[in-house]
Amino acid sequence: MKSTFISGLMNEETESLSNQLGLWHHLTLRNILQRKFTGWLFDTDDLGNFLMDKSQKAASCNTTELKAWKLNQIMQFLKIPMPDKLDIHALNSIGTEIEVQATALLRKVDKDFKGTSSDEMVRYLLIQIINKFSEQFKNKDTKEQDEITRKIIDILQSMPLDQQEVLKTLLDVDEFSSDIIRQAIFDHTLSTALASFMMMVRYTVYYEISKVAIVLSGAVSLYVAKPYLKSFIPLVMFLFSPIAVASIGVGLTWWTDVYTNNQIRSFLLPIMVMSSILASGQSQDRSSDERTDSFVEFYNKQYLKPA
C-alpha cells in the first residue's frame, strides 16, 4: 500500500521543508519566553522574525537532505525503528505508521478531534485553520477583502467543472460571485461546505483547499498553520508558565524545558504530516519513482550504516 505521506514528502519543496525545520528546532519554550510569545501571537515582536531567519538558513540545504531530515526527525519522535536498509516497501510502511501515529497524537493533544484516520486529521486541521482565518478576514478593509475573495474564486473556478457543481450545491448557490464568497467566509458556510466537499472527494482536492487557507492567511506553506499554533501555545504556557517564569532568570530547569518542548512538538507533528499529505496533490516535473529512488539512495548513505 502506498503511503500518502511518503508520496507528498517526495513532492515537498525547499520553502515548506525549511519552514518546518525552523519551527521544529526553534519553536521552544525558551525561545517563546525570551521573545515574548504573546507578542509573536499578535505580530508585535521578534519571535516570528527569529523563526523565519532560522528557516531561511535551513533553505540553503539540498531539498532531498531536508526531506530526509524531516522523515528522520518524525521517526525519532514517534520511536519508529530505523530499517537495516531503506527500500520502497520499507519507506511506505514507515509512512503508513507515521500517518497512524500522527492521527492518534492529534486526538491526544486536541480533545475536539475524534477522527481515526489521516484523512480525517487533514480535513480537521484545514477547516480549523480556515475558520480561524475567516475571523481575521472580517477585520480587513474592503480592498483586502476584495483581493482575497477574487483569489478564492480563481481557485474554485480552477477545479474541474463537476467538482465546481458539487461545491455550488453545498453552498446552495448558482455561481461563485464576490458577494456570495465574502458572505460565505463571514458566516463560515464556506468552511462548512469545504469540509463536506473534502469528505466526498478526498485527497484529490485537499491541495486546492489548502490554497484557500493560504490566500485567507496571506502567508506561505506551513506558516498557514499559525492560527492553529496560536491556540495551543497559550495552553502550554498556562500549564507550565509558573515554573518557567520563576526560573527564567536563572535558567530553565531541564524537566520544564524538555517536557514542554515535547508538548510543542506533539502539536507540530500532525501539522507537519498534514503538510506532506497536502503536497501529494501537487504535480511535479520528475516522475514519482525517480524522486523516490533518489531519496532512498540519499537516505541510506546519510542515515544508515553500510551492511
N, C-alpha and C positions, 0 to 999 in steps of 0.2 A: 504494500500500500504506500503510495507516495504522500509524503508529509507536505501539507500546505505551508507550514512554517519554513521548511527547507526550500521549497520552491520560491517562496518570497525572499528568503535570505539571499539566494543566488541572484535575485533581481535588485536588492537594495543598493543604493548609491552612496557615495562617499559622504555627502552632506548629512543624510539621515543617520548613517552609522556613526559619524564623528559626533553628532549631537548626542546620541545615546551614550557614547563613551564619556563625553563630558559630564552628563548627568550621573551616570553610574558611579564614576570615581570621585566626583567633586560635589554632588548634592548630598552633603554630610551634615550631621548635627553641628560639628564645629564650625563649618563654613556658614551654615544657616544662622547660628547665633552671632558669629563675629561680623556678619554682613547684614544683620538685622532682617530676619525673614519677613517681617511684616512689610518692610519696605519693598522687598522683591515681589511680594504678592500684589502690591499696588504700583509697581514700576517706579519706585521713588528712590531706590539705592542701587548698589553696585553688584548684588549677587547675580542678577541676570547677565550683566556685562562680564562678570568673572566666569560664569559658566560658558558664555559664548566664546570668550577668549580661549578657554581650555578646549572647546570643541573645534575651533579654528586651527589650533595647533595639532590636534589629532587628525585633521583633514589632510595633513601633509603625508599621512601614511598611505600605502597602497590599499586599494579598495578590498582586494582579496584578503589582505592582512587584517583589515577591520572586520570583515565577515568572520574570519577565524577567531579573532579576539572575542567577538560577540558570542559565538557558539561556545567557546571555552569558558567564558565568564558565567553564562547561564548554566552550563553543565556543572561547574564547580558549586554554584549557589544551590542548585537543586540536588546536588550529590549524585549526579548521574555518572557512573563509572566510564572512564575512557576505554575505548576498544583497543585491542592489541594493534590493530591496523584498521584504518577507516576505509570503507568502500561504500558504494551507493546504497547497498542494503542496510549496512550499519548506520549510515547517515540518516536515512529515512526512519529507521527505528528510533534513533535518538530524537529526531524531530517530532515524531508522534508522542513520545514520552514527555517531551517539553510541553507540547500542547495540553496534554492531560494534567500535568503538574501545575502549569500556569493557570489553568481554569480553576483547579482546586485552591490555589493560592489566592486568587481573586475572591472566591467565596469566603475565604478566611479573613481577609483584610477589609472587605466591603460587604457588610451584612445584608445590604439591599440586593446583592446579586445572588440569584438562586440557580443559575444555569449549570449545566453539567458538560458542556462541550465548548471547544474553542470557537465554534461558530457563534454560539450564544454570547461568549465573552466579548468577541469583536463587536457584535451588534450592541451590546450593553454599553461598552466603553464609548463607541462612536455617538450613540444617542445621548449619553451623559454629557459629552463634550459639546455636541451641537446645542443641547438645551442651555448649557451654561453660557455659550457664546450668543445665543438668542437673547438672553437677558442683557448682555453688553450691547447688542445691536440697538436696543431701544434707546440707549443713551447717546448714540452717534447722531451727528447732524444730518440733515436731509440729503446733502450731497454725498456723504459717505454711504448712507443707506441706499441711495440710488445706484451707486457703483457696485456695492456688494450684491444687491438684488439682480443687477444686469449680469454679473458674473455667474451667479447661481442659475439664472435662466439659461445661459450659454451651456453650462454643464448639463442641465436637464435635457436640453434640446440636442445635445451631442449623443444621447443614448439612442439605442435602436427604437424605431417607431412603436413596436409592440410594447416595449418597456415604458415608453412615454405614456401610452394609453392606460397602462395599469396604474401608473402613478397619478395620472389625472383622475382616474376613477377613485383612488384612495383619497385624493384631495377634494373630490366632488366638484371639479372644475372642467371647463371645456378647453382652456388654454392656459399657458404659463405667462401671465401678464405681470408687470411690475407690481401693481396694486395687490394682486392675489398672493404673490410670493411674499411681499412685505407683510401683509396681514397674517400669512401662514407662519412666518417667523415670530411675529408678535405673540400670537396665541398658542404657539407650539404645535399647531396642527401639521406643520412641515415635518418636524421631528417624529411625530406620531405616524405620519404617512410613510416616512422613510424607514422607520422600524418595521412596519408591516411589509413594506416593499422588500426589504432585505430578507425577511423570513420567507418570502415567496420565491425570490430569485437567487438568494445566497451569494456565494463568493464572486459571481460574475459582476456584481455591481458595488461591492464593498469599496473598491479603489475609487470609483466615481463618487460615492457618498463621502469618502474621506476628503475629496476635493471641496465639497460643500463646507465641511468643517474648517478646512484651511482658508477658504475665502471668507468665512464668517470671522475667523481669528485674525486675518491679516498676517499670519505667521507662516512658517515653513516646517515641513517634515514633523519630527517628534515634538517640537515646541507647540504643536497644536494641542497637545495634552496638558498644557499648563493649567487650564481651569480645573482639570481633574486633580492635578498635583496640589493646587491651592487648597482643595477641600480636605486633603489628608495631612498636610504639614501642620495646620493648627491642632489636629488631633494628636500628632506625635509630640508637639510642644506641650499640650495640655497634660499628657501622660508623664513627660519626662522633664519638663522645664524646672520644677522645684530643685531637683538635683543639679541639673545642668547650669542654671543661673547661679546657684550657690557656689559652683566650682569653676565658673568662667574665669575668675581672677587668678586661680592657682593651677588651672589646667583641668580638663575634664577627667573624670575617673575612667578607667579602662572599661568597666562594665557599662557605664552610661553611653560612652562613645560607640563601642562595638555593638551593643544591643540595639540602640536606637538606629544606627546606620543599617543594621539588618532589617529593621522595620521599614525604613525608607526604601531599601532595595526590594522588599516584598511588594510594595506598591508599584515600583518602577518596572519590575519584571513582566507582569502581564501586559503593560503598555508596550514594552519592547517586543514581546511576542506578537502583539497586535500589529506593530509596525511592519514586521516581516510578512504576516498574513496579508495585510493590505497590499504590500508590494508584489504579491503573487499575481495581482491583476494587471501589472504593468507589462507592456510589450518591450522586448529587448532585441537589439541587433544580432547578438550572438545567440546560438541555439542553447537550449537549456542543458543538454548533455555536455556541450563544450564548456560551459561555465562551471558545471558541477565537477567534471573531470579535473579542471584546472584547480578548483578549490580543494578537492580531495588530495591531489598531489601536494599542494602547498601545506595543507594541514598535517599530513603525515610527516613532512620534513620539519615543520615548525614545532609541533607539539608531541609527536610520538617517537619513541626511541626505535631505531632500526632493530628488526628481529635478529 
